[in-house]
Amino acid sequence: MMHSKGVPLPQLLQLRHAWLAWLVLVGGLVATGVLWHVSVRLVEERTEARFQMESLQLKTAIEERLLNYEQVLAGATGLFAVAGEVTRATWRDYITSVDIQRYYPGIQGIGYAVRVPAAHVPAHTAWARSQQLPEYRVTPLGRQAEYFPMVFLEPEAGMNRQAQGYDALHEPVCREAMERARDTGMPAVTSKLVLIQEAFTGDQPSFFMFTPVYEGGGVPAELAERRKRLKGFVFSVFRTNNLLDGIVGLMSPFLDVRIYDGDLVDRDALMYASNLGSLDGIYSFQKSQRITQGGRSWLLQTRSTPAFDYLASDPRPAIVLVAGVAIALLLFAFTLVLIRSRLLAQMSAGRYRAVTEGTASTTLVLDSRGRPRYASSNSETVLGVGAADLPALDLEQFVHQDDWPQVQAGFAAAKAAPGHPAPAHTIRVLDASGGWREMEGSFTAMLEVPGVNGVVLNLRDQTELQAAREQLHQLVYYDPLTGLPNREHFRERLRHTVTNSKHRCKPAALMFLDLDRFKRVNDTLGHDAGDELLRQVARWLVECVRDEGAVARLGGGRVRGAAGLHGRSGRRRAAGGLAVAAVAPAHPPERPHRRRDSQHRGHHDPCGQR
């Protein structure tokens, strides 16, 4: 609708013509934005409230699960108070009745670490082996006064057997928690560690929970009495992934959950991370909470995920936005339709500018007879032709007479295939300075296109491209220091000379020259002096050979010359000149130097001449 008669949209939207339409559009968009912002805030607040609720519920669920595990350990300590001497069979029956695999997921095992003085280790080992543990032994043995080996650990199957007999006090992390539990009489949780059962199979974060067992049952009132009457520890072992996956999956399946040991976010202290991950920090909400259990503090960090945001999303803000924008645009378009008719008179000039202005090439629009009707703005600087000169302009006077037939042929080919560019030709065009400039010209017939109605001639300057080609040729085939042909150029020249020698049955000569002691010049006088010496030698050799041959530098102080000398007199004259030049003194900067050249000669005589 906006382009039905070619009215340019930028011109149609100018403020001086469409101020009323813009006012309607801005007012509609502002009202839409306000309503959309209000609806978005309502949805965000509702989503954040849902996130906060799920995070709090997750924290409560974790704390309740750990509290349940404390109660399991408390029940195990009661077994020692009731049964007195607990055997392996008694311990197994108790753990089996608890059914930890079903009701307490995440527990790797529940065990008992007994207090054994160093002097009683042999007797303790014999007693443990009598409990159907034939390979039982206390490890690692040291010089401490007492040990706390893990004598019972159920379920016994799997990797738990590797931990039987291991001295829990040997591990610093366990020692700290055991001493805290002993002195307080309360359950104590260790910091993050890797289980001895998994030391060689993985590094899943785990932790222990220790509950002290005192002789006579109960917890002594005095600290000294608690340390004296300590009998051992009932403990449980947890894998954090197994412990928390079920809780997170049930309570917060679409949150990114991480738990750190301690109060700081530290990669080394990470104890648990949900499978969703943080998606490289892409989240809308975040909450940090502390969980304190067994005298240990954990940092619980929850973040929203794109899945959470998607499920909590509400379509109402989008509906408000789309509907408001659509209504504003409809009102805007209706107002523009009323304004469009004012701008139809400016359509033709605008199209001319769209076709020709701003291009890097010079553009001319010709009528069906080839007379210029329009020239782009840069034609005045390139061709010296302005808008005032177009009526009297004759295109033929700007094109070289040898290239004018190509221009006529291109013009005819373009008219024969409207809309398709004719093949480009390189032509010489008279520029503003009065010289001939190589340009690539192509015609495109647009006689039926409204606003153009002519044949478009695009002229692209080729001067810089030609200069670059010549510079590249100089770098490839000539020595940059002396200006002599290099090895590649001389090889082609020599091949051409040999071919001509065979064809015309004329001999040719080839001479090799080396500058002796050239390195001494560089070492004593410097490389600038050596370069100047090479340039002098090059000039002398070129003067000796003149037009009868070619001289080339092969690299360093080696020169090959005189290829293409025909006849005995030519070869002798060139050789004599080279001999005289070889002993002439050279004058590099600072002091003279007598040059010595080593010469090697050869000739090609295809017909037996001498």
N, C-alpha and C positions, 0 to 999 in steps of 0.2 A: 504494500500500500504506500509506503514511504518513497518507493523508487518507481512508481508506476509511470511517471513521465520524466524520469531521469533527474529529479531534483536531488542534489547532493545533500546527504543527511547532515554533515557539519554546517553547511550553510543554512539549512532549515532550522538547526538548533541554536543559532546565534541569539544571544540574550536580547538584542534590540528588536528582534522580530517575535521571539517566542517567550517573552518575559512572563506572560500570563500562564502559559503552559508549564513553565518551570516552577512558577509559584504553586500551581495546583499539584505538581509532582512532589515538590519538597514538602508541602503541607501533608500530603497523603503518606509520604514515607516517614515523616517525623511521628505522625500519629501511630503508624504501624510499628515503628521502632519502640515507642513507649509501651505499647500493649505487649509486644513480643518480649521486651525486657522483663516486664512484670510477670508474665507467664513462665519465663525461664527461671527466674528467681524462685518462684513457687515450686517448680519441679526440682530445682537444685536443693532447696531446703528439705523437701520430702525425701530426696535420695540420700542426702547427708544424714538425716535422722535414721533412715534404714541402715546406713553403714555403721553409725554409732551403736545402734542396737545390736547388730550382728557382732561387732567387735566386743562389746561388753558381755554378750552371751557366750562368746568363745572363751574369754578370760574366766568366766564363772565355771564353764564346763571343765577347763583344764584344772582349775583349783579343786573342784569336786573330785575329779579323777585321782589326783595326787593324794587327796585326803582319804579316799577309799583305800589306796595302796598303803597309807600309814596304818589304817585299821587292820589290814591283813598282817602287817608286821607286828602290830600290837598283839594280835591273836597268837602269832607264833611265839612271842615272848611268854605269853601265858601258858603255852605248852610246857616250857621249862619249869615254870612255877608249880604246875600240877603234876607232871610226870616225873620230875626230879631228873634222873639220868635218862637222856634221850638217845636212842640208838638210831642207826640209819634206817631201819625198817619203820620205826615209829615216825621219823621225819617224813619218810616217803608216803606213809598212809595219810598223814595230816595234809600234805601238799596235794595229794590226789583228791582228798575230800573237798579242798578249796576249789579245785578245777580252775586254775588260773588261766589256762588257754581259752576257756570259754567266757569267763566273767571278768577277767582282768587282762585284756589284750595289751601288748606292748612290753610285758614283763619277760625278760630273757630267762630269768630264773629267780628262785627264792632259796637262800642258803644260810648257813650258820658258820661264822668264823669264831673258833674257840681260842681262848687265851692259853698259851702254852709257854711256860718259862723255858729258857734255853736248856736247862739241865734236864727237862722232862721231854725233850723232843724225841729221843729214841723210844721211850715208853709210849708216847702219844702215837708215833708211827706204827708201833706194834698193835696198839688198840684199834687204829683206823683200818689196818689190814685185816684185823679179825672181823671187821664189819663188811666183808666181801669187797674190799678195795685192795686187791693184791699189788697194784703198782703205785700205791699211794706213797708220797714222800713230801716233806716240807721243802719248798723252794721260794725264793733263793735263801740259802743259809748265810748268815753273817756273824757278826760279833755282838749283836744287840742282846739285851737281857731277856726279851720275850718276843714271841711270835704270835700272829693271829692267822693261822692257815685256814683256808676255806675247806672245812671237813665235809659238810653236806651242801649239795647244790642240786636242786630239782627244778625241772626235769633233767635227769642225768644224761639223756641221749644227746647225741650231736657234739657240738663244740664245748658244751659245759664241762665235759670230762677233763679238758685241758686245764681248767681252772682249779681242779681239786688239788689241795695241798699248797696252793699259791698263797704266800704271805701277803695279805691285804695291806699290812702296815708298811710294807716295802714301797708301795706306791705313794708318793708325796700327796697327791690329790686325795687319795683315800685316807691317808694318815690324818690330814687336817680335819676331814669330816668325822672320822672315828673319835678323835680327841674331843671335838666339839660335842658329839653325842654323849660321850662318856661323862663329860663335865656338866652338861645340862640335863642329862637324863631324858632328852627329847630326840625324836628322829632328826637326822642330819642328812642333807643332800650334798653330794660332791659337785665340783665344777665339771666342765666338759672333759671327757677322756675317751680313749679307744680301748675296748675290752681286750684282755689277754687272749680271749678266744678268737678274736678277729685281728690280731696284730699282723698276720701275714695274709689275710684275705680281703681286707678292706678297711676303710677308716670312717665307718658310719658313727656319728656322734652318739655317745652313750653317757650314762651317769649311774651312780649307786645311791641308794637310800639305806642308811644304817640306823638301827634301833638297838640300844644297849640292853644287855641281859645281866642282871646282878644276882649274886648268890642270895638265896632266901626269898627271891621275888621282891617286887616293889622297887622303889627308887629311894636310896638313902637320902637323908635330909642334908648332910654335910658333904662338901666337895671332896675332902680327904677320904671320907667313908665310901663315896661313890667310886673313887679311883682304886681303893683297896679291894672292894667287893665285886669289881667288874669280872664277869665270867666270860663274856664274849659278846658277839654282835649277831643279831638277825639282820639280814640284808636282802635287798632285792636289786636286780640288775635290769636296766631299761635301755632299749634302743629308742631314741627319740622319734625316729621316723615311724616305727611300728606303734609307738605310744600315741602319737599326735595325728597320724593320717586319718584314723577313724573319727577323731573328734572334729578335725577341720572339715573333713568330707561331709559330716553330718550337720555341723552348725554353720559353716561359712564356706560352701563349696566354690564360690565365685570371688573369694578374696585372696589376695596374695599375702600369705602369713609367713613371718619370720620370727624366730626366737633366738636371742643372743644371751650368752652366759655373762651375767654382770649387768652393768647399767649403761654400757656404751655400745654403739653400733660398730662392730669390728668384724672383719671377715674371718679372722682366726677364732673369734668367739661364737661364730654362727653354729647353733645347735640344730636348727630345723629351718627348712625352706620348703614351702608348698610347691607342687609340681607346676603350677601356673607361672611362677616367676614374676618378676616385676616388669617384664617387657621393656627393659632399658629405661626405667623411670617414667613410663607413661601411666599416670594415675591421676585421678581427680581428688581423692580424699586419702588422708593418712592419719593414723592414730597410734600412739605409743602408750603402753601400759606396763606396770610392773607386777610381776607375780612373785610372791615371797612364800617359799615352802621349805621346811627343813632347814631354816637358817640361811638359805641361799636365795639370791634375788635374780630373776630373769627379766629381760626386756622383751615384751611382746609387741611386735610391730605389725600392724595390719594396713594394707593398702587396697584401694579399689582397683579393679581390672576392667578392660574394655567389655568383657562379658557381663560384669556386674552393671556397668553403665548402660549397656544395651538393654538388659532385663529391667532396669529401673527407669528407662527412658519413657517419656510421655509424648504422644504425637501432637498435643494441643499447641505448644509453642510453634511448631512447624506449620500447623494449619493457620494460626493467626498470622504468621509471617507471609506465607504464600498468598493467602486471601487478601491481606492488606496491600502487598506489592502489586498483585494483579489489578485490584481496583484502582490504585494510584496510576498504574501504567495505562489502563484503559482511559481514564480521564485525561491523562497526558496526551495520548494518541488522538483522542477526539479533538482536543484543542489544537494540536498540530495540523490536523486536516483543515481546519479553518484558516490556518496561516499559510499553508503550502502554496496557494495560488499566487501570493505576492512575490514568490521567488522564481517563478518559471522564466522570467525574462533574463535572469542571470545564468541560466543553465549552460548555454553554449560556451561562454568564456570560462566557466568553471571546468567544463570537460576538456577544453584545450589545455588548461594548466595541468589537469590530472594526467594527460597523455605525455606532455613534453617537459614540464618543469621538473627540476630536481634530479635530472639524470646526469650521468658522468659524460655522456657523448653529446655531440651536436646534432640537433634534430631539425629537419626541414620538412614541411608539409607542402606537397606539390599538387597542383590540380591535374586533371586528366591529360592536359597538354604538356605537362612538365614545368609549368611556371610556378615559382615559389609563392605560397600564400601565407606561410607562417614560419618563423624561425625562433628557436629556443633562445633563452637569455644569454647563454655563453657563446652564441654564434658571433657576437660583436667582438669578443676578445680573441676568438680563434680565426674567424674569416674576415673580420672587419666589416660585418654587415649588420646593420641595425634594423629595427622595424620600419623606419622611414625609407630605407633603401629597397624594400621588397618589391614595390610596384615596378621599378626599372631594372630589377636584377635579372641578369642573364646567367643561368647556371653554367653554361658552356665556357664562359670566360674564367671561371674558377677552377676548371678541371683541365689537366694537361691534355694536349691534343692527342697524344698516343693512348690515353686512357678513356677518352670520350666514347669510343665505340662500346667499351665494357659498361659504361654508365647507361647508354641507350639500351643495350641488351638487357641489363638488369631491370630497367624501368618497364620494358615490354613484358619481361617474364613475370614481374609482379602483377601487372594488370591482367595477365592471362590466368593467374591463380590467386584470386582475391582472398585475403586473410592468411595467406601462407607466405613467410619470408622468402624472398628470392635468394639464391646463393650469393654469399658475400664476395666482394672483389677488393683487392688492394689498389687504390688509385692515388695519384698525386694531386693535391688540392692547394691552390694559392692561398696562403694564410695572410693574417693581418700585417705581417712584416714584409710582405712582398716575396717571400721564398716559397719553395714547394715543400709541402709536408705530406708524408705518407700516412694515409688514413684508410681504414677498412670500412667500406660502405655497403649497406644492404637496404633493399626496398621491400616495403610491405604495403599492399594495396588495401586501403580502408575507405574506398569511395562510398560505400553504402552505410558506413557507421555514423550514426548521428553525432554531431559535434566535431567530427574529423573531416569526413567528406573529401578525402584526398589520398595521395600516395605518400607514406611516411618514409623519409630517407634518414637513416641513422649513420652518422660518421663517427668512427672511433679512432682516436689518435694512436698511431703505431710507432711514433718516434722513440719513446722510451723503451719499447720492446726491442726495436732494432738496435738501439745503443747497447742494451743488455746482451743481445746476441753477439755483437762485435766484441764486447769486453770478454765474454765467455770464450770466444774463439781465440782471442789474444792469450788468455790464461792457459788454454789447453795446448796450444801449438807453439808458444814462444817462451823463452827463458825470461823471467821477470827482471833479472839483474842486468844482463847484457843486451837484451832485445833480440838475440839470435834465435833462430828456430831451435826447438828442443829436440830430444831424441825421437819422439813420435813423428813430428813434422819432418825431420830429416830422413827418417825411414821411408816415409811416403815419397819424398823427393827423390831419394836414391832408387826406389823401386821404379818410379816414373822414368828416371834417367837410363836405367838399365834397359827398360822396355824400348825407349826411343833408340838407344844404341844398337839394340838388336834389329829394330825395324829399319833404321837408316844406314846400318853397317858402318857406324862411326864409333871409335874407341872413347872410353871415358876413364878418368883418373879419380882415385880416392886417397886422401891423406889423413893420417891420425897425428895429432900434436898433443904432447903432454907438457905442462909447465913444470919444469924441475924446481925443486926447493921452494915450491909455492907455500908449503906449510911453514917454512921459516919466515916468510913475509907476514903471515897471519900471527905467528908467535911473537915476532919482534916489533912489528909496526902496528899490529892490530887488524881486526877484520875489515875496518873501513878502508885501510890501505890495500888490503887484498882485493876487496871489491872493486876499488878504483883501478887496480892493475888488470883485473879481468876485463873491465870495460875498455881500457886502452888496447889490450891485445885484440879484443873483438873488433874495434875500429880498424886496427892495422890489417887484420886478416881480411876484412870486408874490402878494404882499399886494394889489397893485393889481388883478390879474386875478381873483383868488380862484377860485371854482368855475365862472366863466363862460367860461373858455378855457384855454389852455395856453401855457407859456413854455418855450423851448428855447434852448440855447446851440449856435451853429454852429461856434464855434472862435474863439480870440483874444478880442477884445472885441465880437464881433458876436452879437446876440441877436435871435431872431425870436419874436414873441409874439402873444397875443390871438387865436389861431385859434379859431373857433367862437362868437364873440360874435353873438348874434341880436338883431335889432331896433336901432332908432336909439338908444334910451336906453342900451342896454348898451354900444354902441360908444363913445358920447360919455363915459359914465362911466369906461370903461377908458382911453380916450385922455386924459381929464383927469387921471386918477390917474397915468398914465405921464408926462405933462408935468410935474406937480408933482415926481414922483420924479426926473425928469431933471435938475432944477436944484438939488436938495437936496445939501448938502455931504456928502461921504463922509469917513470918518475912518479911513484906514489907519494902521498903526503910525507913531509919531513925529510926524506933523503932518497937519492936515486938508487936504483937496483938494476943490475944487469940480468936480463932474463935469459935462461937457457931452456930451449925446447927440445924435446925428443920427438923425432919425426919417424913415421912409418908410412910407406907409400904402397899403393897398389893400383892396378889399372885393369880395365875390362876391354878386351879386344875381340869382339865377336866374329870379325872377318879376317883376322890375321894381319892387320896393319901394325905398323910400328911408329 
